[in-house]
């Protein structure tokens, strides 16, 4: 193992023990550092200076990187070099005087309530997998779960009697999220019939299972959403977080408190939730423009 590889491993282990970050987040940090290490060629990461980092950021931009990806990369490097300074591996943090690129606020793709209704009704519930997909979409819209939280949801995390799900999200933080009556009804019927049909006597801890009784992947569910969006004639850009965005936006549009939405989404910082106030304001401006006689 090279010197840089040992340093990266130590950094990732520190992140895991201190912040409890997910495997995907740790992998993203590691990938950023490995790419920088490869670009440096003759230098190790702890020999990297301010000029090197500025040149690397410029190189990534020339390769087609966006301002948002550059800001995320710089955030990774700041955490990394702060760790090196704390461990006395370097004397000076080379990222201290580097300014983050300015990025505009990006509003998530908006689904109207009618869009969501058409998406929810797209699966053919007469078959086992169609019923499972409808239940997953209903639960996702009812709770605002992250897609990873949905596909990895275990049977024991559901409390049908109390009408809630217990989620362990980012940073290993736990939250209880209520489930509406409609989604609960779909859940109860899915558990009583289609889930048992999929398992065919086999055991699985996961709530939503594939035809082979395995846990579904995020990528698989992403393709499922895209397929149903196409059949529902929804031509808006979709992302894995589309229904999570719709959940938050529609709650705010109907008068929910921002801090309540923060708790339901599992955001550690209210600033992460405040983007949805901009969405709601954007929607109000559209309504005013469309329907006010002097709009």
Phi, psi and omega in degrees: 000129182287169179299318180295319180297320178295319180295316179298316180299317179297319179297313181295322177296322178295318178299317182295316184285328184274318187248349180062038183292154181289163178300322181295319180293316178298321179296322179294316176301312182299318180297317178302315184287323178296320179295319177296317180299319179294322181292325182294331178063273188277346181261155169266165184299324181286352175264359184289133180248180182300318180298318179300316182293317178299319178294322180291318177299321177295319178299315180297323178294320178295335178279002177102010179290146180273168176298324180294318179291326177293321179294320179294318178298316180296324177298319176299313183294325178295317178295322182293310183286334173295322176296316180298320179293319180295326180271007180061028176277329175232161180267318184236136177282114184287353181266355189300323185259008180268124181277139176288142177295145179282131179234143177283158177284121181261120177278133177300155177302134186264128170252130175285169178296327177292321176302314182297318181298318179293323178294318181296327183272358184292320181296144176274103189280002178284345177246162187301311183289326176296319178295318177300315181297318179298319180295319179296317179295318178299315182292321180297316180288329182284336187241339183071025179296152167292152182300320178297323178293326180290308186290335180264008182296128180263154184304321184289347180279349181266131173240096184292326182294316180274346178070047180210165174238142179258117187245134171252106188259213183297144181068017179061028180269137184261143175215151175257128182240124178291150178243130181291165183300320182297311180294323178298319179298316178295320179299313182299317181289325178295315181295322184288333186232283187303323179296316178297322179296320179292321183287325180049051177086352179276166181252143172210138176284340185280145181288312182257119186240155178277179178297340178262012179067025178261170173284137178285147176271160177299321182297320179297316181292326177300316178293325178297314180299316181297321180295317180288327177296322179294316180291336178270005179061039175261109186259013179281152178299133180244150174226169178301341182261011188303310181288333174295318176297316180297318178306308183292316183296314183291327174299313181293321178298334180261014170099010181292151178283141184299322182290329175294316178298321177302314180295318181294323181282341182079028177280129179289330185238135181298333181299332178290333182271337188294342177302330182288337174293326177293322177297313181298318179295321178299318179295318180296321178296321178296315180297318180297316181295323185281326192244343179281137184300337178242027181288000000 
